[in-house]
Amino acid sequence: MLTMIRAIVRPEKADKVLAALMEAGYPAVTKYSVAGRGKQRGIKIGEVTYDELPKVMLMSVINPSDKEFFIETVMNTARSTGKGAFGDGKIFVSEVEESYTISSGVKETDYVKEGVTP
């Protein structure tokens, strides 16, 4: 079974994370612009409270054996300081039951890396 990683990161870190993943051999990533809040509950500037902050969600499906390396790559690249800070983001991991390539109709059961097709 494949593993899906969804990483929500600061917008200013998204390109660095994408570059690090590409360099590590994970070119297949879907990028979404999203908004939300975590434990920090947004930010207050003067009298205005921004309770939904802009973030970027990066989504990738990988081989389960690559999970720890992939997560470590994202964490090390997305942290705003050495120890991290509120608002740096979140990573969600889930299993993928099935995957299909629309153009060929092929059901993929193994992770495809670097453009090699089954």
C-alpha positions as CSV (number, residue, x, y, z in Angstrom):
1,M,0.0,0.0,0.0
2,L,1.2,3.5,-0.8
3,T,1.6,6.4,1.7
4,M,0.2,9.9,1.2
5,I,1.9,12.8,2.9
6,R,0.2,16.1,3.2
7,A,2.4,18.9,4.5
8,I,1.0,22.3,5.4
9,V,3.8,24.9,5.4
10,R,4.4,28.7,5.5
11,P,4.0,30.2,2.0
12,E,7.6,31.5,2.1
13,K,8.9,28.0,2.8
14,A,7.0,26.2,0.1
15,D,9.5,26.7,-2.8
16,K,12.4,25.6,-0.5
17,V,10.5,22.5,0.5
18,L,9.7,21.7,-3.1
19,A,13.4,22.1,-4.1
20,A,14.5,19.9,-1.3
21,L,12.1,17.2,-2.3
22,M,13.1,17.4,-5.9
23,E,16.8,17.1,-4.9
24,A,15.9,14.1,-2.7
25,G,14.3,12.4,-5.7
26,Y,10.6,13.2,-5.1
27,P,9.5,15.3,-8.1
28,A,5.8,14.4,-7.9
29,V,4.1,16.9,-5.6
30,T,0.8,18.7,-5.8
31,K,0.7,22.2,-4.4
32,Y,-2.4,24.0,-3.0
33,S,-2.9,27.5,-1.6
34,V,-4.9,27.1,1.6
35,A,-5.9,29.2,4.6
36,G,-6.3,28.1,8.2
37,R,-5.2,28.3,11.7
38,G,-3.6,26.1,14.3
39,K,-2.8,26.4,18.0
40,Q,-1.8,30.0,17.6
41,R,-5.4,30.9,16.6
42,G,-4.3,33.4,14.0
43,I,-2.6,36.7,14.7
44,K,-3.8,40.1,16.0
45,I,-2.3,43.2,14.5
46,G,-3.6,46.3,16.2
47,E,-7.4,45.9,16.5
48,V,-7.6,43.4,13.6
49,T,-7.5,39.7,14.2
50,Y,-6.6,37.4,11.3
51,D,-7.9,34.0,12.2
52,E,-7.2,32.4,8.9
53,L,-3.6,32.6,7.7
54,P,-2.3,31.8,4.3
55,K,-0.5,28.5,4.0
56,V,0.5,26.1,1.3
57,M,-0.4,22.4,1.3
58,L,2.0,20.0,-0.5
59,M,0.7,16.5,-1.2
60,S,2.7,13.5,-2.4
61,V,2.2,9.8,-2.6
62,I,5.3,7.8,-1.8
63,N,6.6,4.3,-1.0
64,P,6.0,3.5,2.8
65,S,9.7,2.7,3.2
66,D,10.5,6.4,2.2
67,K,8.1,7.9,4.8
68,E,10.6,8.8,7.5
69,F,13.1,10.3,5.1
70,F,10.4,12.3,3.3
71,I,9.0,13.7,6.5
72,E,12.5,14.6,7.8
73,T,13.2,16.4,4.6
74,V,10.0,18.5,4.9
75,M,10.5,19.2,8.6
76,N,14.1,20.3,8.2
77,T,13.3,22.6,5.3
78,A,10.0,24.0,6.5
79,R,11.1,25.1,10.1
80,S,11.5,28.8,10.5
81,T,14.1,28.5,13.2
82,G,16.3,25.6,14.5
83,K,13.7,24.6,17.0
84,G,10.7,25.7,15.0
85,A,7.9,28.1,15.9
86,F,4.1,28.3,16.0
87,G,2.7,28.4,12.5
88,D,5.5,26.4,10.8
89,G,2.9,23.9,9.7
90,K,1.7,20.3,10.1
91,I,2.3,17.0,8.4
92,F,-0.5,14.4,7.9
93,V,0.2,10.8,6.8
94,S,-2.3,8.3,5.5
95,E,-2.5,5.1,3.5
96,V,-3.5,5.1,-0.2
97,E,-5.6,2.1,-1.1
98,E,-5.4,2.4,-4.9
99,S,-3.9,4.7,-7.5
100,Y,-4.7,5.0,-11.2
101,T,-3.0,6.9,-14.0
102,I,-5.8,8.5,-16.0
103,S,-4.1,8.7,-19.4
104,S,-3.2,5.0,-19.4
105,G,-5.9,3.6,-17.1
106,V,-3.1,1.7,-15.3
107,K,-3.6,0.8,-11.7
108,E,-0.4,1.4,-9.8
109,T,0.4,-0.8,-6.9
110,D,4.0,0.3,-6.3
111,Y,5.5,3.8,-6.0
112,V,6.8,5.2,-9.3
113,K,10.0,7.3,-8.8
114,E,11.7,9.5,-11.4
115,G,9.2,8.9,-14.2
116,V,9.6,5.1,-14.4
117,T,6.3,3.6,-15.2
118,P,5.1,0.1,-14.3
